[in-house]
Amino acid sequence: MEKDCCHHKTKERGEAEYKDLIHRLNRIEGQIRGIRGMVEQNCYCTDILVQVAAATAALNSFNKVLLSSHIRGCVADDIRSGREETVDELVETLQKLMK
């Protein structure tokens, strides 16, 4: 089942990039399920917090990879095509990421 994107643009990803992103998301999903299991098993708080920190780091790493791809691909292509509004969109996105 394909979900509609929440934005007006889409991006075709190469197979290697797609596989890398999906692999990262699968690992993060597994980490989250593990954290849930720890809560359900009444694990000690600090043990859970360490796993949450690991999941947070994995999400941050995912964001860095995706942002790099976005800047090198989408943003650079749009600028070369004269769509300068993409810079404003990038600045807005970075501001959201840095909250």
DSSP file (Angstrom, degrees, kcal/mol; ACC not computed):
  #  RESIDUE AA STRUCTURE BP1 BP2  ACC     N-H-->O    O-->H-N    N-H-->O    O-->H-N    TCO  KAPPA ALPHA  PHI   PSI    X-CA   Y-CA   Z-CA
    1    1 A M              0   0    0      0, 0.0     2,-0.5     0, 0.0     0, 0.0   0.000 360.0 360.0 360.0 123.9    0.0    0.0    0.0
    2    2 A E        -     0   0    0      0, 0.0     2,-0.3     0, 0.0     0, 0.0  -0.798 360.0-147.7 -96.8 130.3    1.5    3.3   -1.1
    3    3 A K        -     0   0    0     -2,-0.5     2,-0.2     1,-0.1     0, 0.0  -0.696  22.3-110.0 -93.8 148.2    0.9    6.4    1.0
    4    4 A D        -     0   0    0     -2,-0.3     2,-0.1     1,-0.1    -1,-0.1  -0.533  35.6-113.3 -72.5 141.5    0.6    9.8   -0.5
    5    5 A C        -     0   0    0     -2,-0.2    -1,-0.1     2,-0.1     5,-0.0  -0.419  15.2-132.8 -71.1 152.7    3.5   12.2    0.3
    6    6 A C  S    S+     0   0    0     -2,-0.1     2,-0.3     3,-0.0    -1,-0.1   0.378  85.5  62.5 -89.0   5.8    2.6   15.1    2.5
    7    7 A H  S    S-     0   0    0      2,-0.3    -2,-0.1     1,-0.0     0, 0.0  -0.829  88.7-114.5-127.6 164.4    4.4   17.5    0.2
    8    8 A H  S    S+     0   0    0     -2,-0.3     2,-0.3     2,-0.0    -3,-0.0   0.604  93.6  66.7 -77.5 -11.5    3.9   18.6   -3.3
    9    9 A K        -     0   0    0      2,-0.0    -2,-0.3     0, 0.0     2,-0.3  -0.729  60.0-166.3-109.4 158.4    7.2   17.1   -4.5
   10   10 A T        -     0   0    0     -2,-0.3     2,-0.4    -5,-0.0    -2,-0.0  -0.873   9.0-145.3-131.5 169.7    8.5   13.6   -4.8
   11   11 A K        -     0   0    0     -2,-0.3     2,-0.6     2,-0.0    -2,-0.0  -0.985   8.3-141.6-141.8 128.6   12.0   12.1   -5.3
   12   12 A E        -     0   0    0     -2,-0.4     2,-0.4     0, 0.0    -2,-0.0  -0.786  27.0-156.6 -84.0 124.0   13.1    9.0   -7.2
   13   13 A R        -     0   0    0     -2,-0.6    -2,-0.0     1,-0.1     2,-0.0  -0.800  16.3-113.7-104.1 145.1   15.9    7.4   -5.2
   14   14 A G     >  -     0   0    0     -2,-0.4     4,-2.8     1,-0.1     5,-0.2  -0.289  34.5-106.2 -66.6 161.4   18.5    5.1   -6.6
   15   15 A E  H  > S+     0   0    0      1,-0.2     4,-2.8     2,-0.2     5,-0.2   0.894 118.4  50.1 -60.2 -42.6   18.5    1.5   -5.4
   16   16 A A  H  > S+     0   0    0      2,-0.2     4,-2.3     1,-0.2    -1,-0.2   0.927 113.5  45.0 -63.8 -45.3   21.5    1.9   -3.1
   17   17 A E  H  > S+     0   0    0      2,-0.2     4,-2.6     1,-0.2     5,-0.2   0.933 114.1  49.9 -63.5 -45.4   20.2    5.0   -1.4
   18   18 A Y  H  X S+     0   0    0     -4,-2.8     4,-2.6     1,-0.2     5,-0.2   0.934 112.0  47.2 -58.2 -48.6   16.7    3.4   -1.0
   19   19 A K  H  X S+     0   0    0     -4,-2.8     4,-2.5    -5,-0.2    -1,-0.2   0.894 112.0  50.7 -63.1 -40.0   18.1    0.2    0.5
   20   20 A D  H  X S+     0   0    0     -4,-2.3     4,-2.4    -5,-0.2    -1,-0.2   0.938 112.4  45.6 -62.9 -47.1   20.4    2.2    2.9
   21   21 A L  H  X S+     0   0    0     -4,-2.6     4,-2.5     1,-0.2    -2,-0.2   0.922 114.6  47.5 -64.2 -43.6   17.5    4.3    4.1
   22   22 A I  H  X S+     0   0    0     -4,-2.6     4,-2.7    -5,-0.2    -1,-0.2   0.901 110.9  52.3 -64.7 -40.2   15.1    1.4    4.5
   23   23 A H  H  X S+     0   0    0     -4,-2.5     4,-2.1    -5,-0.2    -1,-0.2   0.926 110.7  47.8 -60.5 -44.8   17.9   -0.6    6.3
   24   24 A R  H  X S+     0   0    0     -4,-2.4     4,-2.3     1,-0.2    -2,-0.2   0.919 112.5  48.6 -62.2 -43.5   18.4    2.3    8.7
   25   25 A L  H  X S+     0   0    0     -4,-2.5     4,-2.9     1,-0.2    -2,-0.2   0.885 108.9  53.2 -66.0 -38.2   14.6    2.6    9.3
   26   26 A N  H  X S+     0   0    0     -4,-2.7     4,-2.2     2,-0.2    -1,-0.2   0.906 109.8  48.6 -62.1 -40.9   14.3   -1.1    9.9
   27   27 A R  H  X S+     0   0    0     -4,-2.1     4,-2.3     2,-0.2    -2,-0.2   0.918 112.5  48.1 -63.7 -42.9   17.0   -1.0   12.6
   28   28 A I  H  X S+     0   0    0     -4,-2.3     4,-2.5     2,-0.2    -2,-0.2   0.919 110.0  52.0 -64.0 -43.3   15.4    2.0   14.2
   29   29 A E  H  X S+     0   0    0     -4,-2.9     4,-2.4     1,-0.2    -1,-0.2   0.907 109.8  49.8 -58.9 -42.2   12.0    0.3   14.2
   30   30 A G  H  X S+     0   0    0     -4,-2.2     4,-2.3     1,-0.2    -1,-0.2   0.892 109.2  51.8 -63.4 -40.3   13.6   -2.7   15.9
   31   31 A Q  H  X S+     0   0    0     -4,-2.3     4,-2.3     2,-0.2    -2,-0.2   0.916 109.8  49.1 -62.7 -42.4   15.2   -0.5   18.5
   32   32 A I  H  X S+     0   0    0     -4,-2.5     4,-2.5     2,-0.2    -2,-0.2   0.916 110.6  49.8 -64.7 -43.2   11.8    1.1   19.2
   33   33 A R  H  X S+     0   0    0     -4,-2.4     4,-2.4     1,-0.2    -1,-0.2   0.896 110.3  52.1 -61.3 -38.7   10.1   -2.3   19.5
   34   34 A G  H  X S+     0   0    0     -4,-2.3     4,-2.2     2,-0.2    -2,-0.2   0.902 108.3  50.1 -62.9 -41.4   13.0   -3.3   21.9
   35   35 A I  H  X S+     0   0    0     -4,-2.3     4,-2.2     2,-0.2    -2,-0.2   0.918 109.6  51.0 -63.4 -43.6   12.4   -0.3   24.0
   36   36 A R  H  X S+     0   0    0     -4,-2.5     4,-2.8     1,-0.2    -2,-0.2   0.926 109.4  51.2 -59.0 -44.1    8.7   -1.1   24.2
   37   37 A G  H  X S+     0   0    0     -4,-2.4     4,-1.9     1,-0.2    -1,-0.2   0.892 107.4  53.0 -60.1 -39.9    9.6   -4.6   25.3
   38   38 A M  H  <>S+     0   0    0     -4,-2.2     5,-2.8     2,-0.2    -1,-0.2   0.902 110.4  47.2 -62.9 -40.5   11.8   -3.2   28.0
   39   39 A V  H ><5S+     0   0    0     -4,-2.2     3,-1.7     1,-0.2    -2,-0.2   0.935 111.6  50.6 -65.1 -45.4    9.0   -1.1   29.3
   40   40 A E  H 3<5S+     0   0    0     -4,-2.8    -1,-0.2     1,-0.3    -2,-0.2   0.815 111.1  49.4 -62.0 -30.4    6.6   -4.0   29.2
   41   41 A Q  T 3<5S-     0   0    0     -4,-1.9    -1,-0.3    -5,-0.2    -2,-0.2   0.310 113.7-119.1 -91.7   8.5    9.1   -6.1   31.1
   42   42 A N  T < 5 -     0   0    0     -3,-1.7    -3,-0.2     1,-0.1    -2,-0.1   0.868  46.4-177.9  57.8  40.3    9.6   -3.4   33.7
   43   43 A C      < -     0   0    0     -5,-2.8    -1,-0.1     1,-0.1     5,-0.0  -0.237  38.4 -80.1 -65.6 159.7   13.3   -3.0   33.0
   44   44 A Y    >>  -     0   0    0      1,-0.1     4,-1.7     4,-0.0     3,-0.6  -0.335  40.2-120.4 -64.3 141.1   15.3   -0.5   35.0
   45   45 A C  H 3> S+     0   0    0      1,-0.3     4,-2.7     2,-0.2     5,-0.2   0.868 109.5  51.6 -53.6 -46.5   14.9    3.1   33.9
   46   46 A T  H 3> S+     0   0    0      1,-0.2     4,-2.1     2,-0.2    -1,-0.3   0.861 106.8  54.4 -65.8 -32.9   18.5    3.8   33.1
   47   47 A D  H <> S+     0   0    0     -3,-0.6     4,-1.5     2,-0.2    -1,-0.2   0.914 111.6  45.2 -63.1 -41.4   18.7    0.7   30.9
   48   48 A I  H  X S+     0   0    0     -4,-1.7     4,-2.5     1,-0.2    -2,-0.2   0.916 110.2  54.3 -66.5 -43.5   15.7    2.0   28.9
   49   49 A L  H  X S+     0   0    0     -4,-2.7     4,-2.3     1,-0.2    -2,-0.2   0.873 105.6  52.9 -60.4 -38.2   17.2    5.5   28.7
   50   50 A V  H  X S+     0   0    0     -4,-2.1     4,-1.8     2,-0.2    -1,-0.2   0.907 110.7  47.3 -63.6 -41.4   20.4    4.1   27.2
   51   51 A Q  H  X S+     0   0    0     -4,-1.5     4,-2.2     2,-0.2    -2,-0.2   0.871 110.1  52.6 -68.7 -36.2   18.4    2.3   24.5
   52   52 A V  H  X S+     0   0    0     -4,-2.5     4,-2.6     2,-0.2    -2,-0.2   0.907 107.9  51.9 -64.0 -41.1   16.4    5.5   23.9
   53   53 A A  H  X S+     0   0    0     -4,-2.3     4,-2.4     1,-0.2    -2,-0.2   0.891 109.0  50.5 -62.0 -39.0   19.6    7.4   23.4
   54   54 A A  H  X S+     0   0    0     -4,-1.8     4,-2.1     2,-0.2    -1,-0.2   0.906 111.4  47.6 -65.7 -41.1   20.8    4.8   20.9
   55   55 A A  H  X S+     0   0    0     -4,-2.2     4,-2.3     2,-0.2    -2,-0.2   0.896 111.2  51.4 -66.3 -39.8   17.5    5.1   19.0
   56   56 A T  H  X S+     0   0    0     -4,-2.6     4,-2.5     2,-0.2    -2,-0.2   0.913 109.7  49.7 -62.3 -43.2   17.8    8.9   19.0
   57   57 A A  H  X S+     0   0    0     -4,-2.4     4,-2.4     1,-0.2    -1,-0.2   0.892 109.9  51.4 -63.1 -39.3   21.3    8.7   17.7
   58   58 A A  H  X S+     0   0    0     -4,-2.1     4,-2.3     2,-0.2    -2,-0.2   0.901 110.5  48.3 -65.9 -40.1   20.1    6.3   14.9
   59   59 A L  H  X S+     0   0    0     -4,-2.3     4,-2.5     2,-0.2    -2,-0.2   0.911 111.1  50.7 -64.8 -42.0   17.4    8.8   13.9
   60   60 A N  H  X S+     0   0    0     -4,-2.5     4,-2.2     2,-0.2    -2,-0.2   0.900 110.3  49.7 -62.2 -40.1   19.8   11.6   13.9
   61   61 A S  H  X S+     0   0    0     -4,-2.4     4,-2.2     2,-0.2    -2,-0.2   0.910 109.3  51.6 -64.5 -42.4   22.2    9.6   11.7
   62   62 A F  H  X S+     0   0    0     -4,-2.3     4,-2.6     1,-0.2     5,-0.2   0.928 109.5  50.6 -57.5 -46.6   19.2    8.9    9.3
   63   63 A N  H  X S+     0   0    0     -4,-2.5     4,-3.0     1,-0.2     5,-0.2   0.900 108.8  51.5 -60.0 -42.0   18.5   12.6    9.2
   64   64 A K  H  X S+     0   0    0     -4,-2.2     4,-2.3     2,-0.2    -1,-0.2   0.916 111.8  46.1 -62.3 -43.8   22.1   13.4    8.3
   65   65 A V  H  X S+     0   0    0     -4,-2.2     4,-2.1     2,-0.2    -2,-0.2   0.934 116.5  44.5 -64.3 -46.3   22.2   10.9    5.5
   66   66 A L  H  X S+     0   0    0     -4,-2.6     4,-2.4     2,-0.2    -2,-0.2   0.900 113.5  50.1 -66.8 -41.1   18.8   12.1    4.1
   67   67 A L  H  X S+     0   0    0     -4,-3.0     4,-2.7    -5,-0.2     5,-0.2   0.911 109.7  51.0 -64.1 -42.3   19.7   15.8    4.5
   68   68 A S  H  X S+     0   0    0     -4,-2.3     4,-2.6    -5,-0.2     5,-0.2   0.928 111.9  47.1 -59.9 -45.3   23.0   15.3    2.7
   69   69 A S  H  X S+     0   0    0     -4,-2.1     4,-2.1     1,-0.2     5,-0.5   0.899 111.8  51.5 -62.4 -40.7   21.3   13.5   -0.2
   70   70 A H  H  <>S+     0   0    0     -4,-2.4     5,-2.7     2,-0.2     6,-0.4   0.930 113.0  43.7 -63.0 -46.3   18.6   16.2   -0.3
   71   71 A I  I  <>S+     0   0    0     -4,-2.7     5,-1.6     1,-0.2    -2,-0.2   0.936 117.4  44.5 -66.3 -46.5   21.2   19.0   -0.5
   72   72 A R  I  <5S+     0   0    0     -4,-2.6    -1,-0.2    -5,-0.2    -2,-0.2   0.789 130.8  21.0 -69.8 -27.5   23.4   17.3   -3.0
   73   73 A G  I  X5S+     0   0    0     -4,-2.1     4,-2.8    -5,-0.2     5,-0.3   0.818 129.9  26.2-103.3 -80.5   20.5   16.2   -5.2
   74   74 A C  I  >5S+     0   0    0     -5,-0.5     4,-2.5     1,-0.2    -3,-0.2   0.918 126.2  42.3 -57.4 -52.2   17.2   18.0   -4.9
   75   75 A V  I  ><S+     0   0    0     -5,-2.7     4,-2.5     2,-0.2     5,-0.2   0.944 116.9  46.3 -65.6 -48.6   18.5   21.4   -3.7
   76   76 A A  H  ><S+     0   0    0     -5,-1.6     4,-2.4    -6,-0.4    -1,-0.2   0.916 114.1  49.0 -60.7 -43.6   21.5   21.5   -6.1
   77   77 A D  H  X S+     0   0    0     -4,-2.8     4,-1.5     1,-0.2    -1,-0.2   0.921 111.9  48.7 -61.6 -44.7   19.3   20.5   -9.1
   78   78 A D  H  <>S+     0   0    0     -4,-2.5     5,-3.0    -5,-0.3    -2,-0.2   0.904 111.3  49.3 -63.6 -41.6   16.7   23.1   -8.2
   79   79 A I  H ><5S+     0   0    0     -4,-2.5     3,-1.7     1,-0.2    -1,-0.2   0.926 110.0  50.8 -63.7 -44.1   19.3   25.9   -7.9
   80   80 A R  H 3<5S+     0   0    0     -4,-2.4    -1,-0.2     1,-0.3    -2,-0.2   0.810 109.4  52.6 -61.7 -28.6   20.9   24.9  -11.2
   81   81 A S  T 3<5S-     0   0    0     -4,-1.5    -1,-0.3    -5,-0.2    -2,-0.2   0.399 123.2-106.4 -88.1   2.8   17.4   25.0  -12.7
   82   82 A G  T < 5S+     0   0    0     -3,-1.7     2,-1.6    -4,-0.2    -3,-0.2   0.565  76.8 136.0  87.1   8.4   16.8   28.6  -11.4
   83   83 A R    > < +     0   0    0     -5,-3.0     3,-1.6     1,-0.2     4,-0.2  -0.596  19.4 166.6 -91.0  77.7   14.4   27.6   -8.6
   84   84 A E  T >>  +     0   0    0     -2,-1.6     3,-1.7     1,-0.3     4,-0.7   0.689  61.9  79.4 -66.6 -20.0   15.9   29.7   -5.9
   85   85 A E  H 3> S+     0   0    0      1,-0.3     4,-2.0     2,-0.2    -1,-0.3   0.710  77.8  74.5 -62.6 -17.3   12.9   29.2   -3.6
   86   86 A T  H <> S+     0   0    0     -3,-1.6     4,-2.5     1,-0.2    -1,-0.3   0.828  88.4  58.4 -63.9 -31.4   14.4   25.9   -2.8
   87   87 A V  H <> S+     0   0    0     -3,-1.7     4,-2.6     2,-0.2    -1,-0.2   0.921 105.9  48.4 -63.7 -43.0   17.0   27.7   -0.6
   88   88 A D  H  X S+     0   0    0     -4,-0.7     4,-2.4     1,-0.2    -2,-0.2   0.906 111.2  50.8 -62.0 -41.3   14.1   29.2    1.5
   89   89 A E  H  X S+     0   0    0     -4,-2.0     4,-2.3     2,-0.2    -2,-0.2   0.900 110.4  49.4 -62.7 -40.9   12.6   25.7    1.7
   90   90 A L  H  X S+     0   0    0     -4,-2.5     4,-2.8     2,-0.2    -2,-0.2   0.922 110.3  50.0 -64.1 -45.0   15.9   24.3    2.9
   91   91 A V  H  X S+     0   0    0     -4,-2.6     4,-2.2     1,-0.2    -2,-0.2   0.918 111.5  49.1 -59.7 -43.9   16.4   27.0    5.5
   92   92 A E  H  X S+     0   0    0     -4,-2.4     4,-1.8     1,-0.2    -1,-0.2   0.903 111.7  49.0 -62.4 -41.8   12.8   26.4    6.8
   93   93 A T  H  X S+     0   0    0     -4,-2.3     4,-2.2     2,-0.2    -2,-0.2   0.916 110.2  50.5 -64.4 -43.5   13.5   22.6    7.0
   94   94 A L  H  X S+     0   0    0     -4,-2.8     4,-1.6     1,-0.2    -2,-0.2   0.882 107.8  53.7 -62.8 -38.0   16.8   23.2    8.9
   95   95 A Q  H  < S+     0   0    0     -4,-2.2    -1,-0.2     1,-0.2    -2,-0.2   0.892 109.4  48.3 -63.7 -38.2   15.0   25.4   11.3
   96   96 A K  H >< S+     0   0    0     -4,-1.8     3,-1.0     1,-0.2    -2,-0.2   0.886 111.0  50.8 -67.1 -38.8   12.5   22.7   12.0
   97   97 A L  H 3< S+     0   0    0     -4,-2.2    -1,-0.2     1,-0.2    -2,-0.2   0.780 107.2  54.8 -69.4 -26.1   15.3   20.1   12.5
   98   98 A M  T 3<        0   0    0     -4,-1.6    -1,-0.2     1,-0.2    -2,-0.2   0.318 360.0 360.0 -93.9   9.0   17.1   22.3   14.9
   99   99 A K    <         0   0    0     -3,-1.0    -1,-0.2    -4,-0.1    -2,-0.1   0.513 360.0 360.0 -68.2 360.0   14.2   22.8   17.4
